[in-house]
Structure formats: C-alpha cells, structure tokens
Amino acid sequence: MTLEKDVERLLHDAMHRSRKSFKQTLNAALRTGLSVQTQPPRRKRFVVKERPMGLRQRTDPAGLNRLAGVFEIDALCSKQVSGATAG
C-alpha cells in the first residue's frame, strides 16, 4: 500500500503524539474513519402527477387493458400459425 505524502505526514504525527507503532496508529485511524456512519442525503419524494387520459365518459380503462390482451393473444396466435405454415 502506498500512502500519499500528506497522509503519511498525518500518520507520523499521530504516531508521535500517541507513542504507538505505525501498525497500531494506522489500524486505529482506519477503524475511526471506517466506523463513521454517514447518512445518505434525503431524496425528494417521487410523486406521480395525474393527467387526464382524454377518455370519453363511460370508457373503462380496465376494459382497454382486456382489449389489448385480446390483440396480443391474436398476434401471438397468428405468428404461431404463420410459423407452422412456413416450416
């Protein structure tokens, strides 16, 4: 591991003040630095903004989903039929 000059200087100063070995001082500094729990920044709450869909009155959006499902099934069946006739 290579220490940058400023970090090395801080480490040697701490060794001198604490009168501990390089290993003890480095381990203590790492424990102190890594044990600090930082809180992630609070995010603004995501809110979905409602917009009108432009549907006529009495149009059931769930009914549109069922209709889309029917079209999807029809498309899948036509792919299978065309694939069976091609092979």
C-alpha positions, 0 to 999 in steps of 0.5 A: 500500500502506498500512502500519499505524502500528506497522509503519511505526514498525518500518520507520523504525527499521530504516531508521535503524539500517541507513542504507538507503532505505525501498525497500531496508529494506522489500524486505529485511524482506519477503524475511526474513519471506517466506523463513521456512519454517514447518512445518505442525503434525503431524496425528494419524494417521487410523486406521480402527477395525474393527467387526464387520459382524454377518455370519453365518459363511460370508457373503462380503462380496465376494459382497454387493458382486456382489449389489448390482451385480446390483440396480443393473444391474436398476434401471438396466435397468428405468428404461431400459425404463420410459423407452422405454415412456413416450416 
